[in-house]
Amino acid sequence: MARSTAALLLALFPGLFLLVEADNQAGRTKKELPLIAVGEGDLPIILSAPHGGRQRIPGVAPRSGEEIRRFVTRTDLWTDELTEKLADEIEKNTGKRPYVVIAKFHRKYVDANRPPALAYESPKAKLTYDAYHAALANARSGVEKRFGRGLVIDIHGQATLQDAIIRGTQNGKTVKHLIRKFGKESHQGKTSLFGRLQENGFEINPVIDSITPEHPNFTGGYITRTYGSMNGGTVDAIQLELGRNLRRPENTTKNAQRLSKAIVAFAKDYLPPVQGNKENQGRSLPPHSHWPK
């Protein structure tokens, strides 16, 4: 799987330098595209962080954003470091690692959470944008083939509710498969991802077991709409908008640990087993069945 990922990205983007470092113990591959960190996974979980990067793209001028509604160029500070730490914590908790796609490039050059027409202005930026989405698409395809279904968690930052995490699922549309399979509890109940986040001490919005619509500014962007089950498929997507105080460097380790516990608890209830026969992966299973301890 790791070698096929590398081969695919090299075939799609021959101008990119690709560094491959084998992890012999886990049988995975860690890859560094220019300004994108891509990590092969062992779980039906994909972590995406498109707005935390702070590096420039050589030869690309900052976007001007003319006639673009809600044009934003600021970075979601510390979301890249938090996502990397979160992947480490999930591996500590389960012995297995999620797929990871993290932007190292600054949002002022490319906004990977927008459709192509709104994401970049320089033709030279297209290569970086396409590489980010090729990595996400390949991760989703890998999850579908290996596990039958899974979850994309798209990690962002917001300053509206600085101590809270805001849910973004297009009010349930990007987790349509999850809801159809397990009911509304899996989306907004106590055992949902946000219920588990609340259980681990996070303030969340909207509140659990409510019919309150999601915050109109944070209902989930292009990544959740594209890689979730809004238009079909068996991979769902949830956008996490973390308040600024939750992302501060001094809080990274503690909050990555809490996020990891919530994600793993949710996964044990609602994601497919990571061991066992393929024929078991498409059906409902008892909670915690075949999940790593």
C-alpha positions as CSV (number, residue, x, y, z in Angstrom):
1,M,0.0,0.0,0.0
2,A,2.8,2.4,0.9
3,R,4.7,1.8,-2.3
4,S,1.6,2.1,-4.4
5,T,0.9,5.5,-2.7
6,A,4.4,6.7,-3.6
7,A,4.1,5.4,-7.1
8,L,0.7,7.1,-7.7
9,L,1.9,10.5,-6.5
10,L,5.1,10.3,-8.5
11,A,3.1,9.4,-11.6
12,L,0.7,12.2,-11.1
13,F,3.3,14.8,-10.1
14,P,6.6,13.9,-11.7
15,G,8.1,17.3,-10.9
16,L,7.7,16.7,-7.1
17,F,10.6,15.4,-5.1
18,L,9.4,12.5,-2.9
19,L,11.3,11.2,0.1
20,V,10.3,7.7,1.3
21,E,11.5,6.4,4.6
22,A,10.4,2.9,5.5
23,D,9.2,2.1,9.0
24,N,10.3,-1.5,9.3
25,Q,8.6,-2.1,12.6
26,A,5.1,-1.2,11.5
27,G,5.5,-1.9,7.8
28,R,4.3,1.7,6.9
29,T,5.9,4.4,4.8
30,K,6.4,8.0,5.8
31,K,6.5,10.4,2.8
32,E,7.4,14.0,2.5
33,L,6.1,15.8,-0.6
34,P,7.2,19.4,-0.9
35,L,5.2,21.3,1.7
36,I,2.9,18.3,2.4
37,A,3.4,15.6,5.0
38,V,1.7,12.3,4.0
39,G,1.5,9.3,6.4
40,E,0.3,5.9,5.5
41,G,-2.2,4.5,8.0
42,D,-3.2,1.2,9.6
43,L,-6.7,2.4,10.7
44,P,-9.9,3.4,9.0
45,I,-9.2,7.0,10.1
46,I,-7.8,9.9,8.0
47,L,-6.5,13.1,9.6
48,S,-6.4,16.1,7.4
49,A,-5.0,19.6,8.4
50,P,-5.1,22.0,5.4
51,H,-4.6,25.3,7.0
52,G,-1.7,25.0,9.6
53,G,1.2,25.5,7.3
54,R,3.5,28.5,7.4
55,Q,5.9,27.9,4.5
56,R,6.0,29.8,1.2
57,I,5.6,28.2,-2.1
58,P,8.6,29.1,-4.3
59,G,7.7,31.3,-7.3
60,V,4.1,31.8,-6.1
61,A,2.7,35.2,-5.1
62,P,0.1,35.5,-2.3
63,R,-3.5,35.3,-3.4
64,S,-5.3,38.6,-3.9
65,G,-8.8,37.1,-3.5
66,E,-10.6,39.5,-5.8
67,E,-14.4,38.8,-5.9
68,I,-14.0,35.7,-3.6
69,R,-16.6,35.6,-0.8
70,R,-15.3,35.1,2.7
71,F,-11.7,35.3,1.4
72,V,-9.2,34.2,4.2
73,T,-5.4,34.0,4.1
74,R,-4.5,33.6,7.8
75,T,-3.2,30.3,9.0
76,D,-5.0,28.1,11.5
77,L,-2.2,28.4,14.0
78,W,-0.7,25.2,15.5
79,T,-3.2,22.8,13.8
80,D,-0.4,21.1,11.9
81,E,1.6,20.4,15.1
82,L,-1.6,19.3,16.9
83,T,-2.5,16.9,14.1
84,E,0.9,15.3,14.1
85,K,0.8,14.9,17.9
86,L,-2.8,13.5,17.6
87,A,-1.6,10.9,15.2
88,D,1.1,9.9,17.6
89,E,-1.4,9.7,20.5
90,I,-3.8,7.5,18.5
91,E,-0.9,5.2,17.7
92,K,0.0,5.0,21.4
93,N,-3.6,4.2,22.3
94,T,-4.1,1.5,19.6
95,G,-0.7,0.4,18.4
96,K,-1.8,1.4,14.9
97,R,-1.6,4.8,13.1
98,P,-4.2,6.8,11.2
99,Y,-3.6,8.1,7.7
100,V,-2.3,11.7,7.8
101,V,-2.3,14.5,5.2
102,I,-0.9,17.8,6.6
103,A,-0.3,21.0,4.6
104,K,3.1,22.7,5.3
105,F,2.4,25.5,2.8
106,H,0.8,28.8,3.9
107,R,-2.9,29.3,3.2
108,K,-2.2,32.7,1.6
109,Y,-0.7,30.8,-1.4
110,V,-3.1,27.9,-1.6
111,D,-6.3,27.1,0.3
112,A,-6.7,23.4,0.1
113,N,-10.2,23.6,1.6
114,R,-11.6,25.3,-1.4
115,P,-12.6,24.1,-4.9
116,P,-9.8,24.6,-7.5
117,A,-11.3,27.8,-8.9
118,L,-11.2,29.5,-5.5
119,A,-8.1,27.8,-4.1
120,Y,-5.2,29.3,-5.9
121,E,-4.4,32.0,-8.5
122,S,-0.9,31.1,-9.8
123,P,-0.7,28.2,-12.2
124,K,2.5,27.2,-10.3
125,A,0.4,26.7,-7.2
126,K,-1.8,24.0,-8.9
127,L,0.8,21.3,-8.4
128,T,0.8,21.7,-4.6
129,Y,-3.0,21.9,-4.5
130,D,-3.4,18.8,-6.7
131,A,-0.8,16.9,-4.6
132,Y,-2.7,17.6,-1.4
133,H,-6.0,16.3,-2.8
134,A,-4.4,13.3,-4.5
135,A,-3.0,12.3,-1.1
136,L,-6.5,12.6,0.4
137,A,-8.2,10.8,-2.4
138,N,-5.6,8.0,-2.2
139,A,-6.1,7.7,1.6
140,R,-9.8,7.5,1.2
141,S,-9.5,4.8,-1.5
142,G,-7.1,2.9,0.7
143,V,-9.5,3.0,3.6
144,E,-12.4,1.8,1.4
145,K,-10.4,-1.1,0.0
146,R,-8.9,-2.2,3.3
147,F,-11.8,-1.6,5.7
148,G,-14.9,-1.1,3.7
149,R,-15.7,2.3,5.3
150,G,-14.0,4.9,7.5
151,L,-13.8,8.5,8.7
152,V,-12.0,11.7,7.6
153,I,-11.4,14.1,10.4
154,D,-10.5,17.6,9.0
155,I,-8.8,19.7,11.6
156,H,-9.2,23.5,11.6
157,G,-8.9,26.5,14.0
158,Q,-11.4,29.2,14.9
159,A,-11.5,32.2,17.2
160,T,-15.3,32.6,17.6
161,L,-15.5,30.2,20.5
162,Q,-12.0,30.1,21.8
163,D,-12.4,27.3,24.3
164,A,-14.8,25.1,22.3
165,I,-14.8,22.7,19.3
166,I,-17.4,23.4,16.7
167,R,-18.8,20.5,14.6
168,G,-18.9,20.7,10.8
169,T,-20.8,18.1,8.9
170,Q,-23.1,20.2,6.7
171,N,-25.7,19.4,9.4
172,G,-25.3,15.7,8.9
173,K,-24.9,15.5,5.1
174,T,-21.1,14.6,5.1
175,V,-21.8,11.7,7.5
176,K,-24.9,10.5,5.7
177,H,-23.6,6.9,5.5
178,L,-22.8,6.9,9.3
179,I,-26.3,8.1,10.1
180,R,-28.0,5.7,7.7
181,K,-26.1,2.8,9.3
182,F,-26.2,3.6,13.0
183,G,-28.8,6.3,13.4
184,K,-28.7,9.9,14.7
185,E,-27.0,8.9,18.0
186,S,-23.8,8.3,16.0
187,H,-23.9,11.9,14.8
188,Q,-25.1,13.9,17.7
189,G,-25.6,11.6,20.7
190,K,-23.5,10.8,23.7
191,T,-21.6,8.1,21.8
192,S,-21.0,10.3,18.8
193,L,-17.6,11.8,18.2
194,F,-18.7,15.0,19.8
195,G,-20.3,13.1,22.7
196,R,-17.0,11.5,23.3
197,L,-15.2,14.8,23.0
198,Q,-17.5,16.2,25.7
199,E,-16.9,13.1,27.8
200,N,-13.2,14.0,27.7
201,G,-13.7,17.5,28.9
202,F,-14.2,19.6,25.8
203,E,-16.8,22.2,25.3
204,I,-18.6,21.5,22.1
205,N,-21.0,23.2,19.7
206,P,-23.8,22.3,18.9
207,V,-24.6,20.7,22.2
208,I,-25.2,17.0,22.5
209,D,-28.6,15.6,21.7
210,S,-29.9,18.9,20.3
211,I,-31.5,19.7,17.0
212,T,-29.6,23.0,16.9
213,P,-28.1,23.6,13.5
214,E,-24.3,23.8,13.2
215,H,-22.7,27.2,13.4
216,P,-23.3,28.9,10.0
217,N,-19.7,29.8,9.5
218,F,-18.3,26.4,10.3
219,T,-20.6,23.8,8.8
220,G,-17.8,21.9,7.0
221,G,-15.9,23.0,3.9
222,Y,-14.8,21.6,0.6
223,I,-12.8,18.7,2.1
224,T,-15.6,17.3,4.1
225,R,-18.1,17.7,1.2
226,T,-15.7,16.0,-1.2
227,Y,-14.3,13.2,0.9
228,G,-17.3,12.5,3.1
229,S,-20.5,10.5,2.2
230,M,-22.5,13.6,1.1
231,N,-22.6,12.3,-2.5
232,G,-22.4,8.6,-1.7
233,G,-19.7,6.3,-0.6
234,T,-18.9,4.7,2.7
235,V,-16.3,7.1,4.1
236,D,-17.7,9.9,6.3
237,A,-16.1,13.2,7.1
238,I,-16.3,15.5,10.1
239,Q,-14.7,19.0,10.4
240,L,-13.3,19.9,13.8
241,E,-13.0,23.6,14.4
242,L,-10.8,24.0,17.5
243,G,-10.9,27.2,19.5
244,R,-7.6,29.1,19.7
245,N,-7.0,28.3,23.3
246,L,-7.2,24.6,22.6
247,R,-4.5,24.9,20.0
248,R,-1.9,26.8,22.0
249,P,1.5,25.0,22.1
250,E,1.4,24.7,25.9
251,N,-1.9,22.7,25.5
252,T,-0.9,20.6,22.5
253,T,0.1,17.4,24.4
254,K,-2.8,17.4,26.8
255,N,-5.4,18.2,24.1
256,A,-4.0,15.7,21.6
257,Q,-4.3,13.0,24.3
258,R,-7.9,14.0,25.0
259,L,-8.8,14.1,21.3
260,S,-7.2,10.7,20.8
261,K,-9.2,9.1,23.6
262,A,-12.4,10.5,22.2
263,I,-11.6,9.4,18.6
264,V,-10.7,5.9,19.6
265,A,-13.8,5.5,21.8
266,F,-15.9,6.6,18.9
267,A,-14.0,4.3,16.5
268,K,-14.6,1.3,18.7
269,D,-18.3,1.9,18.5
270,Y,-18.8,2.9,14.9
271,L,-15.8,2.2,12.7
272,P,-15.1,-1.3,11.2
273,P,-12.7,-3.7,12.8
274,V,-9.0,-3.4,12.0
275,Q,-8.5,-7.1,12.2
276,G,-10.5,-10.1,11.0
277,N,-11.9,-11.2,7.7
278,K,-12.9,-8.7,5.0
279,E,-16.5,-10.2,4.8
280,N,-17.0,-8.9,8.4
281,Q,-16.1,-5.3,7.5
282,G,-19.3,-4.3,5.7
283,R,-21.7,-5.2,8.4
284,S,-22.6,-3.9,11.9
285,L,-20.5,-5.4,14.6
286,P,-20.8,-5.4,18.4
287,P,-19.0,-2.4,20.1
288,H,-15.2,-2.8,20.5
289,S,-15.1,-5.9,18.2
290,H,-11.6,-6.6,16.9
291,W,-10.3,-3.1,17.8
292,P,-6.7,-2.8,19.3
293,K,-6.6,-2.4,23.0
